[in-house]
């Protein structure tokens, strides 16, 4: 029965991809409507006049029209949605007064309905047309790009986020394994969306997918077809690796049955419009289960992760006079002299690892969570801080972001929930005793306790 269900899921996924249609301008079509015309169409769609087929056509025209707008007009359209289709204060006050008087389920439901902005229903109706989900994801990407200069769009963004949290619920996501035989349309997306370690060309991609000790998994959504939502690249190894250049270069393949470690070395979110919708925590946990089922002998599930905020944090501490690197080490760090000088690396390593451990364990945001975004993700996901690696990434990006530092976070299936609870409840950073020792050695290097 399970085999039949797996086959059915793959079949439905394949059909949805082939059948997918994205609204957009077609050659030879009539000129795109302007913002006032689109606003009128939105009013028509909200009134619900006509049958379902008629509403779908109106929704299609709105999304097609938006797709044809220039950037300034798109911002004007989004501003129109925010201003014209918000919740009505008078209706909220009246519904609240009725609830205070009756305090029953009927008046509560009326209050809930009054508090919901009409634009949420508008977005639901836009989602009815073929390809509407993906077009709305792209629309929110435009909105996020304008939010810094137009804070009045924040309420509209909250509506998108609220709806997307339901539409992209874990129950709708499909986990698929990607390999060198996956259709080229999907493989091209991996090259386009890789956000951690650039995929330079098809040969580079093949090195990550084709060897028997490499794996790649992605979440897809049936309404979006061959557009991945997030993907993770995995290497099967003997022992826990500590250098990304060596890992990416490949070479000596490990037979999967001989591997004892699965390394998650790149996790990339693909859709800017789905920012804030969490996929990574589900993805890693499900991939751990898949790998454990395929290769029961695997003992270690770890990442090889960047530390993107470390160099900036250290620079700020030094500029504020709160960090006392030795003069030789400071000069070596500033000039990246350690890259080609073994003696310089040996001298710099104790101070750099001490400061890195302090940064990961003690440097916090205002809300008490780790300052480093990758640390927040993995620790919040139930991983532990397992090992610091240096030098681990000597690429220009790795040196610029973290002075070549990388980290192994470890996922232990039996401890994930316990670690997650400790982090969520107390902000506790679960780490090895070695990392704690490194962090203690940072105190003489810091002029005063720092937390940001």
NORKATA-V84598 format. One record per backbone hydrogen bond with DSSP energy under -1.0 kcal/mol. CO is the residue of the C=O (numbers start at 1). NH is the residue of the N-H. E is the energy in kcal/mol with one decimal. If there is no record, write none. Layout:
<<CO	NH	E> <CO	NH	E>>
//
This chain:
<<1	5	-2.3> <2	6	-2.8> <3	7	-2.4> <4	8	-2.4> <5	9	-2.6> <6	10	-2.3> <7	11	-2.5> <8	12	-2.8> <9	13	-2.3> <10	14	-2.4> <11	15	-2.7> <12	16	-2.6> <13	17	-1.8> <14	18	-2.2> <15	19	-2.5> <26	29	-1.9> <34	38	-2.2> <35	39	-2.7> <36	40	-2.1> <37	41	-2.0> <38	42	-2.2> <39	43	-2.0> <40	44	-2.2> <41	45	-2.5> <42	46	-2.3> <43	47	-1.7> <51	55	-2.1> <52	56	-2.4> <53	57	-1.8> <54	58	-2.0> <55	59	-2.7> <56	60	-2.5> <57	61	-2.2> <58	62	-2.2> <59	63	-2.4> <60	64	-2.8> <61	65	-2.7> <62	66	-2.7> <63	67	-2.2> <64	68	-1.2> <66	69	-1.5> <70	74	-2.3> <71	75	-2.1> <72	76	-1.9> <73	77	-2.3> <74	78	-2.4> <75	79	-2.4> <76	80	-2.1> <77	81	-2.1> <78	82	-2.2> <79	83	-2.5> <80	84	-2.9> <81	85	-1.3> <85	119	-2.0> <88	92	-2.0> <89	93	-2.8> <90	94	-2.3> <91	95	-2.4> <92	96	-2.6> <93	97	-2.4> <94	98	-2.1> <95	99	-2.1> <96	100	-2.7> <97	101	-1.7> <98	102	-2.5> <99	103	-2.4> <104	108	-2.0> <105	109	-2.4> <106	110	-1.9> <107	111	-1.9> <108	112	-2.4> <109	113	-2.4> <110	114	-2.1> <111	115	-1.8> <117	120	-2.0> <118	122	-2.0> <119	123	-2.5> <120	124	-2.0> <121	125	-2.2> <122	126	-2.3> <123	127	-1.6> <125	128	-1.2> <129	132	-2.4> <131	135	-1.8> <132	136	-2.2> <133	137	-2.0> <134	138	-2.3> <135	139	-2.1> <136	140	-2.3> <137	141	-1.7> <138	142	-1.9> <139	143	-2.1> <140	144	-2.9> <141	145	-1.6> <143	146	-1.1> <146	150	-1.2> <150	153	-2.3> <151	154	-1.9> <153	157	-2.3> <154	158	-2.2> <155	159	-1.6> <156	160	-2.1> <157	161	-2.8> <158	162	-2.3> <159	163	-2.2> <160	164	-3.1> <161	165	-2.0> <163	167	-2.7> <164	168	-2.8> <166	169	-1.5> <169	172	-2.4> <170	173	-1.2> <174	220	-2.3> <176	218	-2.3> <179	182	-2.0> <183	186	-1.3> <183	187	-1.8> <184	188	-2.7> <186	190	-1.3> <187	191	-1.6> <188	192	-2.2> <189	193	-2.9> <190	194	-1.8> <201	205	-2.2> <202	206	-2.5> <203	207	-1.8> <205	209	-1.1> <206	210	-3.0> <211	214	-1.7> <213	236	-3.1> <215	234	-3.0> <216	178	-3.1> <217	232	-2.6> <218	176	-2.7> <219	229	-2.9> <220	174	-2.8> <221	224	-2.1> <221	225	-1.1> <224	227	-1.0> <229	270	-2.7> <230	219	-2.2> <231	268	-2.5> <232	217	-2.1> <233	265	-1.7> <234	215	-2.4> <235	263	-3.0> <237	260	-2.0> <237	261	-2.1> <243	247	-1.6> <244	248	-2.8> <245	249	-1.9> <246	250	-1.0> <251	253	-1.2> <255	258	-2.5> <260	299	-2.1> <260	300	-2.3> <261	237	-2.9> <262	302	-2.4> <263	235	-2.1> <264	304	-1.7> <266	233	-2.5> <268	231	-1.8> <271	274	-1.9> <272	275	-1.4> <274	277	-2.3> <279	283	-2.6> <280	284	-2.5> <281	285	-1.6> <282	286	-2.3> <283	287	-2.6> <284	288	-2.6> <285	289	-1.7> <286	290	-2.5> <287	291	-3.0> <288	292	-2.5> <289	293	-2.0> <290	294	-2.2> <291	295	-3.6> <295	298	-2.0> <300	262	-2.8> <301	411	-3.6> <302	264	-3.1> <305	407	-2.5> <307	310	-1.7> <309	313	-2.2> <310	314	-2.7> <311	315	-2.4> <312	316	-2.3> <313	317	-2.2> <314	318	-2.3> <315	319	-2.6> <316	320	-1.7> <317	322	-3.0> <318	321	-1.4> <322	447	-1.5> <326	330	-2.8> <327	331	-2.3> <328	332	-2.3> <329	333	-2.5> <330	334	-2.4> <331	335	-1.9> <332	337	-2.2> <336	339	-1.3> <341	345	-2.1> <342	346	-2.2> <343	347	-1.8> <344	348	-2.3> <345	349	-2.5> <348	352	-2.5> <349	353	-2.7> <350	354	-1.8> <351	355	-2.3> <352	356	-2.4> <353	357	-2.5> <354	358	-2.1> <355	359	-2.6> <356	360	-2.4> <357	361	-2.3> <358	362	-3.1> <358	363	-1.2> <363	371	-2.3> <365	368	-1.7> <369	365	-3.1> <372	376	-2.3> <373	377	-1.9> <374	378	-2.4> <375	379	-2.6> <376	380	-1.8> <378	383	-2.5> <379	382	-1.3> <384	410	-2.7> <385	432	-1.4> <387	408	-2.7> <389	406	-2.1> <392	244	-2.5> <395	399	-2.5> <396	400	-2.2> <397	401	-2.5> <398	402	-2.0> <398	404	-2.0> <399	403	-1.6> <401	311	-2.6> <402	405	-1.9> <404	392	-3.2> <404	393	-1.6> <406	389	-3.0> <407	305	-3.5> <408	386	-2.3> <408	387	-1.5> <409	303	-2.1> <410	384	-2.2> <412	415	-2.8> <412	416	-1.2> <415	419	-2.8> <416	420	-2.6> <417	421	-2.5> <418	422	-2.1> <419	423	-2.3> <420	424	-2.8> <421	425	-2.6> <422	426	-2.1> <422	428	-1.5> <423	427	-1.6> <430	385	-3.3> <432	436	-1.7> <433	437	-2.2> <434	438	-2.1> <435	439	-2.4> <436	440	-2.0> <437	441	-1.6> <439	442	-1.1> <440	443	-1.2> <442	445	-1.3> <443	446	-1.3> <445	324	-3.5> <451	364	-1.6>>
//
